[in-house]
Amino acid sequence: MTTVRTHAYVEYDAGALLCDVYPGEPGAGIVIYLHGGGFAVGDRATDASRVQSLAAHGLTVVVPDYRLVPHAVFPAQVDDVRAVIDWVRGHRADVGTDGRIGLWGASAGAVLATLTALGSDGDADIDVAAVVSWFGFSDIGAVAARSPLEASLLPPGPEQGFLSNATPERVRAASPINHVRADAPPHLIVHGDRDQIVAIDESRRFHEALTRAGAQSTLVTLGGAGHEDPRFDSPTMIAITAAFLRSHLA
């Protein structure tokens, strides 16, 4: 049975943020997994079975807590991902391997993975070797768009709390599609074609932007799947994800 180890990876005035380490095979690679939850709910235990399934393929998986809205807003969550990357680099003995680092996120976690890997804070020197994005948005401006009638009938989406103050500059900064570059790390983008929370067009546009820029991107459409559909956790999808990560991290 896998022995999960818990560590504090960054200290803030409000307390430490923790991460769990699921050990894999030495040299197979390190994956930092970021949970979903609309930036407002969830923690490092949210997708434990998903993470365990990936670790069974030999990858070491590090799963951090990150700060949530409304107590923290963008770019605080990206800062947390940067902090756990720095912790992994400086604590190889605690992690248990010297492999390369990849990012994998689902929904809100996918947004944080892509924003971090693409250097949304203006620092493109992240040295992330691969990114897996499961059903995340790429353009927060498009996701947040509402007609006056829609705004009166529909509740605010999670992107509103994430941004807090949706100035044009912040909308641009919080949208992964605006940070695409030719030397972006390879991306595996997976989305269900029945997603009613985040339209699959968000992933299609992001994939097209990466390929147009000259970056390496693979788009997988999961037929009949909605948002956070159980089919994402099938042995086939986990194996595809593991194969992609191992090929770039080993």
N, C-alpha and C positions, 0 to 999 in steps of 0.2 A: 504494500500500500504506500502511495506517495506521501512523504512527510513534508507538509507545508510549513515554511518558516516565515515568521512575521517580523518586519523591521520598520523602524522609523526612518523615513527618507528625507524629510525636511521639517524644520522647526519654525513655526510662526508664533506671534504673540498669543494667538488663540489656542495654541497647542500643536502637537506634532501630527503630521500626516503619515499614515502607515501603508506599507505594501506587503503583499504575500508573494513568496517565491515558491514556485512549483518546479522542482529540479528535473532536468532532462539529461541527455547524454552530453558528456564533455565535447565541446567543439561543434555541436549541432546548431548553435545559434540561440540568441536570447530574444524573446518577444515580449514587448510591453503591451498588455491588453487593457483597453479603456472601455468601461461599461457605458451603456446607454442610460436613458432616464430623463431625457429632455433637459439636461443640465441641472435638474432640480432634485432628483431622487436617485437612489442606488448607492452601492458601495462596492468594495473590492470582493465581496462574497456574492454579489448579484448573479453572476454567470459562472459559478464554481464548476458546474458539471461541464459546461462548454470548454472552460480552461483546462480541466482535467483531461478531456478528450484530445485536445491539442497536445498537451504534455505527453500523452501516451505515444505520440509520434516522435518522441525524443527531444523535442524543443524545451528549453527552459523558459518558463513563462513567469513574468513579474506583473502583478496586478495591483495597481495603486488605488487608494482613495484619492479623490481630488475635490477641491472646494466646490460647493454647489450654490446656485442662486436660491434666494435673493441675497444671501450673505456675501457672496463674491460674484462678480460679473467679469465678462471678457475684458482684458486678456488674462485674468487670474488663473483660469483653468489651464491655459497654454503654458503659463509660468510653472504650474505644478508638473505638467508633463516634462518640461525641460528639466525640472529639478529631479525627477525620478530617473531621467536619462543620465544626468550627472552623477546621481547616486550609484547607478549600475556601473558606470565607468570607474568610479572610485572604490567600489566594494566588490571586486571580482571574487574574492574569497567567500563572501557571504552569498553571492549569486551562484558560485560553484562552477563557472566556466568562463573562458575568455572569448567566446564566440562574438560575432557581429550582432548589432542591435537592429531589430525591426519593430514597427508599430502596427497594432491591429486594434481597430475600434468598431463598435456597433452603434449605429444611430448617432446620438450626440457624441459618443466616443470616437466614431469615425471622423466626425468634423474636427475634433481635437487632434486626432492622429494626423490628418492631412494638413491642418493649419501649422502644426509643429514641424512636420517634415519639410514643408515648403518654406519655412522661415517667415511666417506672417508678421513677425516682429521686426523684420528687416534683416535678420541674421540668417543667411542661407547656409552657414557652416554648421549644420546640425549633425552631419555624419550618421544619418539613419540609412540603413542599407536597403530597406524594403518597407512598403506600406500596404496593409490590407484594409479596405474600407467597405464595411457592410452597411448598406442602406442609409447612408448619410447624405445630407444636403451639401451642395457645392456653392450655392448662391443664396445667401441669407436674405438679400433684397427680394429675390423672386419668391422665396418661401413665405416671407412676411407680407407680401403684397395683398391688400384687401381693397375692394371697392367700398364706397360708403355704406351700401346695403350689407355687404359681408361683414364689415366692421361692427355694424349694429347687431348682427345676428350671431356671429361666431365669437367664441372666447379668444383672447390673445394666445398665440402659439408660444411654444417654449423659447423661440428665438427672441421674443420681446424681452423676457427676463434676462436672457444671456447678454443682450446688448445693453439693456437699461436705457441708454440714451442713443437712439438710432439716428445719429447724424450721418450724412453721406460718407464721411471719412471712416466712421466706425463700421458702417455696413460693408464698405469695401474691404476694410482690414479683416473683418470676421468671415469673409467669403473665400473659401479655398480656391475657387476658380480664378480669383484675381491674383494669385501668387504662383501660378503655373510657370514653370521655366524648363528649358531644355535639359538641364542637368538634375532635374527632380529624380528622386529615387524611384525604382520600378514600383508600379501600383497594380494591385489586384482589386478590382471594384466589383462587388456582388450586390445585386438588387433584385427584388421580386417584382414581377410585372403586374401584380395586383395590389401594390402598396398604396393605401389610401391616406397615409400619414405624410410620407415623403415620396413624391412622384418619381418614378424611375427615370424621367427625363433629367432629373438632377444629376444622376450618375452618368447618363449618356453624354450630357454636355461636358461634364468634367473629363470623362474619358477622351472625348473628341478634342478638347482643349489641350490635354497632355500630349496626345499623339501629334497634333498640329505643331506644338512647340518642339517636337523632336524627342520627347521623353518616352519611356517604355510604359505601356499601360495595357492591361487585359481586363475586358469587361465580360462578366458572366451574368446572364439573365436567368433567374430562377422562376421557371414558369409556374403560374398559379399561386405564387407565394405573396402574402401580405407582409406588413411591417412586423419585424421580430417573429416571423412565422417559425413554428417548430421545424420546418423543413430545412432551415439553415443549419440546424444542429444534427442533420443526418450524417452517418458515417462518410458518405460520399463528399459532402460539402466540407466537412472537417479535413478529410484526406486531401482535397484539392487545395485548401488553405495551407495545410502543413507542407505539401509538396512545393508550393510556390515559395513559402518562407524558407524552407530548408535549402532550396536551390540558390537563394540569394544570401543566406546567412552562414552556411556551413563553411 
